[in-house]
């Protein structure tokens, strides 16, 4: 869902900070953790891997740029 994409995007924008992501999205830190776990379960991404973080972040930037044309 869009909440998961938005959470992943801001998590990567905030360099993996749960607190900063939660503050930006106005949700609890545990909600961010839960959403990230759902993303990991659905995609099998390793968000601790810098290369995968970069790829995900680049793809999300591309997605949001195309969406807002």
N, CA, C and O atoms as CSV, one atom per row, in Angstrom:
chain,resi,resn,atom,element,x,y,z
A,1,UNK,N,N,0.811,-1.192,0.000
A,1,UNK,CA,C,0.000,0.000,0.000
A,1,UNK,C,C,0.854,1.255,0.000
A,1,UNK,O,O,2.070,1.200,0.179
A,2,UNK,N,N,0.211,2.360,-0.199
A,2,UNK,CA,C,0.937,3.627,-0.266
A,2,UNK,C,C,1.586,3.979,1.069
A,2,UNK,O,O,2.635,4.622,1.091
A,3,UNK,N,N,0.976,3.566,2.187
A,3,UNK,CA,C,1.595,3.830,3.494
A,3,UNK,C,C,2.929,3.107,3.619
A,3,UNK,O,O,3.876,3.646,4.193
A,4,UNK,N,N,3.010,1.904,3.092
A,4,UNK,CA,C,4.258,1.145,3.158
A,4,UNK,C,C,5.323,1.796,2.285
A,4,UNK,O,O,6.476,1.912,2.699
A,5,UNK,N,N,4.949,2.223,1.080
A,5,UNK,CA,C,5.906,2.882,0.200
A,5,UNK,C,C,6.406,4.182,0.813
A,5,UNK,O,O,7.601,4.475,0.794
A,6,UNK,N,N,5.474,4.954,1.354
A,6,UNK,CA,C,5.843,6.224,1.963
A,6,UNK,C,C,6.756,5.995,3.169
A,6,UNK,O,O,7.728,6.725,3.366
A,7,UNK,N,N,6.443,4.991,3.963
A,7,UNK,CA,C,7.276,4.675,5.125
A,7,UNK,C,C,8.678,4.272,4.695
A,7,UNK,O,O,9.664,4.744,5.260
A,8,UNK,N,N,8.768,3.410,3.707
A,8,UNK,CA,C,10.072,2.982,3.216
A,8,UNK,C,C,10.849,4.170,2.661
A,8,UNK,O,O,12.041,4.310,2.934
A,9,UNK,N,N,10.193,5.018,1.893
A,9,UNK,CA,C,10.859,6.177,1.310
A,9,UNK,C,C,11.446,7.075,2.400
A,9,UNK,O,O,12.620,7.438,2.337
A,10,UNK,N,N,10.645,7.430,3.386
A,10,UNK,CA,C,11.138,8.334,4.426
A,10,UNK,C,C,12.131,7.658,5.367
A,10,UNK,O,O,13.003,8.322,5.929
A,11,UNK,N,N,12.008,6.365,5.538
A,11,UNK,CA,C,13.008,5.619,6.317
A,11,UNK,C,C,14.368,5.715,5.628
A,11,UNK,O,O,15.386,5.946,6.280
A,12,UNK,N,N,14.378,5.538,4.314
A,12,UNK,CA,C,15.629,5.635,3.567
A,12,UNK,C,C,16.120,7.079,3.505
A,12,UNK,O,O,17.324,7.325,3.578
A,13,UNK,N,N,15.210,8.026,3.372
A,13,UNK,CA,C,15.575,9.450,3.374
A,13,UNK,C,C,16.228,9.846,4.695
A,13,UNK,O,O,17.132,10.681,4.726
A,14,UNK,N,N,15.764,9.242,5.777
A,14,UNK,CA,C,16.276,9.557,7.116
A,14,UNK,C,C,17.407,8.630,7.532
A,14,UNK,O,O,17.698,8.488,8.720
A,15,UNK,N,N,18.044,8.000,6.551
A,15,UNK,CA,C,19.215,7.138,6.766
A,15,UNK,C,C,18.961,6.036,7.794
A,15,UNK,O,O,19.837,5.709,8.595
A,16,UNK,N,N,17.777,5.478,7.764
A,16,UNK,CA,C,17.465,4.345,8.621
A,16,UNK,C,C,17.085,4.702,10.047
A,16,UNK,O,O,17.124,3.842,10.927
A,17,UNK,N,N,16.724,5.938,10.289
A,17,UNK,CA,C,16.332,6.342,11.637
A,17,UNK,C,C,14.832,6.108,11.844
A,17,UNK,O,O,13.995,6.731,11.190
A,18,UNK,N,N,14.512,5.197,12.766
A,18,UNK,CA,C,13.105,4.933,13.076
A,18,UNK,C,C,12.443,6.154,13.697
A,18,UNK,O,O,11.302,6.484,13.370
A,19,UNK,N,N,13.163,6.823,14.593
A,19,UNK,CA,C,12.608,7.980,15.307
A,19,UNK,C,C,12.324,9.124,14.345
A,19,UNK,O,O,11.241,9.710,14.380
A,20,UNK,N,N,13.285,9.447,13.487
A,20,UNK,CA,C,13.086,10.545,12.544
A,20,UNK,C,C,11.966,10.227,11.553
A,20,UNK,O,O,11.181,11.105,11.196
A,21,UNK,N,N,11.895,8.989,11.116
A,21,UNK,CA,C,10.830,8.580,10.200
A,21,UNK,C,C,9.472,8.691,10.882
A,21,UNK,O,O,8.520,9.206,10.297
A,22,UNK,N,N,9.384,8.212,12.109
A,22,UNK,CA,C,8.131,8.285,12.863
A,22,UNK,C,C,7.708,9.739,13.079
A,22,UNK,O,O,6.534,10.076,12.927
A,23,UNK,N,N,8.649,10.582,13.427
A,23,UNK,CA,C,8.328,11.998,13.637
A,23,UNK,C,C,7.835,12.644,12.350
A,23,UNK,O,O,6.883,13.425,12.370
A,24,UNK,N,N,8.471,12.327,11.244
A,24,UNK,CA,C,8.070,12.913,9.969
A,24,UNK,C,C,6.664,12.471,9.579
A,24,UNK,O,O,5.874,13.269,9.073
A,25,UNK,N,N,6.354,11.196,9.816
A,25,UNK,CA,C,5.053,10.649,9.420
A,25,UNK,C,C,3.980,10.826,10.502
A,25,UNK,O,O,2.821,10.467,10.291
A,26,UNK,N,N,4.364,11.375,11.653
A,26,UNK,CA,C,3.447,11.575,12.780
A,26,UNK,C,C,2.827,10.259,13.249
A,26,UNK,O,O,1.627,10.173,13.512
A,27,UNK,N,N,3.679,9.238,13.346
A,27,UNK,CA,C,3.238,7.945,13.866
A,27,UNK,C,C,4.247,7.487,14.917
A,27,UNK,O,O,5.316,8.080,15.066
A,28,UNK,N,N,3.899,6.433,15.637
A,28,UNK,CA,C,4.782,5.901,16.676
A,28,UNK,C,C,5.928,5.121,16.041
A,28,UNK,O,O,5.776,4.537,14.968
A,29,UNK,N,N,7.064,5.119,16.711
A,29,UNK,CA,C,8.254,4.402,16.242
A,29,UNK,C,C,7.955,2.925,15.997
A,29,UNK,O,O,8.448,2.344,15.031
A,30,UNK,N,N,7.155,2.324,16.860
A,30,UNK,CA,C,6.813,0.903,16.681
A,30,UNK,C,C,5.987,0.666,15.421
A,30,UNK,O,O,6.052,-0.411,14.828
A,31,UNK,N,N,5.213,1.665,15.011
A,31,UNK,CA,C,4.460,1.543,13.760
A,31,UNK,C,C,5.408,1.500,12.573
A,31,UNK,O,O,5.176,0.765,11.614
A,32,UNK,N,N,6.471,2.284,12.637
A,32,UNK,CA,C,7.480,2.254,11.579
A,32,UNK,C,C,8.136,0.880,11.544
A,32,UNK,O,O,8.300,0.300,10.471
A,33,UNK,N,N,8.510,0.358,12.703
A,33,UNK,CA,C,9.123,-0.977,12.771
A,33,UNK,C,C,8.203,-2.033,12.175
A,33,UNK,O,O,8.646,-2.888,11.408
A,34,UNK,N,N,6.926,-1.973,12.527
A,34,UNK,CA,C,5.958,-2.943,12.027
A,34,UNK,C,C,5.849,-2.862,10.505
A,34,UNK,O,O,5.857,-3.886,9.821
A,35,UNK,N,N,5.748,-1.644,9.980
A,35,UNK,CA,C,5.642,-1.476,8.537
A,35,UNK,C,C,6.888,-1.988,7.821
A,35,UNK,O,O,6.788,-2.619,6.769
A,36,UNK,N,N,8.056,-1.720,8.388
A,36,UNK,CA,C,9.298,-2.197,7.776
A,36,UNK,C,C,9.377,-3.720,7.796
A,36,UNK,O,O,9.883,-4.327,6.852
A,37,UNK,N,N,8.886,-4.334,8.855
A,37,UNK,CA,C,8.844,-5.795,8.914
A,37,UNK,C,C,7.912,-6.349,7.839
A,37,UNK,O,O,8.218,-7.359,7.206
A,38,UNK,N,N,6.780,-5.686,7.638
A,38,UNK,CA,C,5.855,-6.109,6.574
A,38,UNK,C,C,6.514,-5.982,5.209
A,38,UNK,O,O,6.358,-6.857,4.357
A,39,UNK,N,N,7.248,-4.896,5.002
A,39,UNK,CA,C,7.952,-4.701,3.729
A,39,UNK,C,C,8.977,-5.802,3.528
A,39,UNK,O,O,9.083,-6.361,2.436
A,40,UNK,N,N,9.740,-6.122,4.578
A,40,UNK,CA,C,10.734,-7.198,4.480
A,40,UNK,C,C,10.076,-8.534,4.153
A,40,UNK,O,O,10.579,-9.294,3.325
A,41,UNK,N,N,8.945,-8.820,4.808
A,41,UNK,CA,C,8.230,-10.073,4.561
A,41,UNK,C,C,7.705,-10.152,3.131
A,41,UNK,O,O,7.742,-11.215,2.511
A,42,UNK,N,N,7.221,-9.037,2.614
A,42,UNK,CA,C,6.632,-9.016,1.279
A,42,UNK,C,C,7.685,-9.025,0.176
A,42,UNK,O,O,7.463,-9.610,-0.884
A,43,UNK,N,N,8.829,-8.383,0.412
A,43,UNK,CA,C,9.802,-8.173,-0.663
A,43,UNK,C,C,11.087,-8.950,-0.489
A,43,UNK,O,O,11.818,-9.159,-1.457
A,44,UNK,N,N,11.376,-9.379,0.721
A,44,UNK,CA,C,12.626,-10.061,1.046
A,44,UNK,C,C,13.848,-9.151,0.883
A,44,UNK,O,O,14.965,-9.633,0.696
A,45,UNK,N,N,13.626,-7.808,0.956
A,45,UNK,CA,C,14.738,-6.858,0.922
A,45,UNK,C,C,15.490,-6.903,2.236
A,45,UNK,O,O,14.890,-7.055,3.300
A,46,UNK,N,N,16.802,-6.771,2.159
A,46,UNK,CA,C,17.628,-6.637,3.353
A,46,UNK,C,C,17.936,-5.152,3.516
A,46,UNK,O,O,18.864,-4.631,2.896
A,47,UNK,N,N,17.157,-4.478,4.348
A,47,UNK,CA,C,17.315,-3.029,4.499
A,47,UNK,C,C,18.550,-2.647,5.303
A,47,UNK,O,O,18.814,-1.462,5.506
A,48,UNK,N,N,19.309,-3.635,5.762
A,48,UNK,CA,C,20.594,-3.358,6.417
A,48,UNK,C,C,21.734,-3.360,5.409
A,48,UNK,O,O,22.864,-3.005,5.747
A,49,UNK,N,N,21.446,-3.753,4.184
A,49,UNK,CA,C,22.437,-3.815,3.122
A,49,UNK,C,C,22.444,-2.469,2.383
A,49,UNK,O,O,21.436,-2.101,1.778
A,50,UNK,N,N,23.559,-1.731,2.420
A,50,UNK,CA,C,23.608,-0.407,1.775
A,50,UNK,C,C,23.278,-0.438,0.285
A,50,UNK,O,O,22.657,0.492,-0.230
A,51,UNK,N,N,23.682,-1.490,-0.405
A,51,UNK,CA,C,23.393,-1.595,-1.840
A,51,UNK,C,C,21.887,-1.717,-2.078
A,51,UNK,O,O,21.345,-1.061,-2.967
A,52,UNK,N,N,21.218,-2.545,-1.296
A,52,UNK,CA,C,19.773,-2.693,-1.447
A,52,UNK,C,C,19.040,-1.422,-1.030
A,52,UNK,O,O,18.018,-1.069,-1.619
A,53,UNK,N,N,19.564,-0.732,-0.012
A,53,UNK,CA,C,18.983,0.556,0.378
A,53,UNK,C,C,19.055,1.537,-0.783
A,53,UNK,O,O,18.082,2.224,-1.091
A,54,UNK,N,N,20.219,1.593,-1.423
A,54,UNK,CA,C,20.406,2.503,-2.546
A,54,UNK,C,C,19.453,2.180,-3.691
A,54,UNK,O,O,18.827,3.075,-4.259
A,55,UNK,N,N,19.347,0.901,-4.025
A,55,UNK,CA,C,18.469,0.486,-5.117
A,55,UNK,C,C,17.008,0.824,-4.795
A,55,UNK,O,O,16.298,1.369,-5.640
A,56,UNK,N,N,16.566,0.508,-3.597
A,56,UNK,CA,C,15.187,0.806,-3.192
A,56,UNK,C,C,14.923,2.307,-3.223
A,56,UNK,O,O,13.889,2.755,-3.717
A,57,UNK,N,N,15.860,3.072,-2.694
A,57,UNK,CA,C,15.693,4.520,-2.631
A,57,UNK,C,C,15.622,5.114,-4.037
A,57,UNK,O,O,14.777,5.966,-4.312
A,58,UNK,N,N,16.498,4.670,-4.912
A,58,UNK,CA,C,16.496,5.159,-6.286
A,58,UNK,C,C,15.182,4.817,-6.993
A,58,UNK,O,O,14.620,5.650,-7.704
A,59,UNK,N,N,14.706,3.612,-6.798
A,59,UNK,CA,C,13.446,3.198,-7.420
A,59,UNK,C,C,12.262,4.006,-6.879
A,59,UNK,O,O,11.368,4.380,-7.638
A,60,UNK,N,N,12.256,4.270,-5.601
A,60,UNK,CA,C,11.167,5.053,-5.022
A,60,UNK,C,C,11.201,6.499,-5.509
A,60,UNK,O,O,10.154,7.089,-5.777
A,61,UNK,N,N,12.390,7.067,-5.624
A,61,UNK,CA,C,12.496,8.426,-6.160
A,61,UNK,C,C,11.949,8.461,-7.580
A,61,UNK,O,O,11.183,9.358,-7.933
A,62,UNK,N,N,12.336,7.498,-8.385
A,62,UNK,CA,C,11.836,7.404,-9.762
A,62,UNK,C,C,10.310,7.265,-9.778
A,62,UNK,O,O,9.630,7.935,-10.555
A,63,UNK,N,N,9.788,6.405,-8.929
A,63,UNK,CA,C,8.348,6.185,-8.853
A,63,UNK,C,C,7.614,7.478,-8.505
A,63,UNK,O,O,6.638,7.829,-9.167
A,64,UNK,N,N,8.068,8.185,-7.483
A,64,UNK,CA,C,7.391,9.412,-7.064
A,64,UNK,C,C,7.550,10.533,-8.085
A,64,UNK,O,O,6.638,11.345,-8.247
A,65,UNK,N,N,8.678,10.596,-8.772
A,65,UNK,CA,C,8.848,11.618,-9.816
A,65,UNK,C,C,7.904,11.362,-10.988
A,65,UNK,O,O,7.316,12.301,-11.524
A,66,UNK,N,N,7.757,10.112,-11.385
A,66,UNK,CA,C,6.846,9.785,-12.491
A,66,UNK,C,C,5.387,9.997,-12.100
A,66,UNK,O,O,4.564,10.395,-12.924
A,67,UNK,N,N,5.082,9.728,-10.846
A,67,UNK,CA,C,3.704,9.855,-10.370
A,67,UNK,C,C,3.252,11.317,-10.359
A,67,UNK,O,O,2.072,11.597,-10.567
A,68,UNK,N,N,4.167,12.240,-10.121
A,68,UNK,CA,C,3.808,13.650,-9.963
A,68,UNK,C,C,4.093,14.481,-11.198
A,68,UNK,O,O,4.285,15.692,-11.083
A,69,UNK,N,N,4.125,13.882,-12.363
A,69,UNK,CA,C,4.296,14.636,-13.616
A,69,UNK,C,C,3.029,15.262,-14.039
A,69,UNK,O,O,2.987,15.934,-15.070
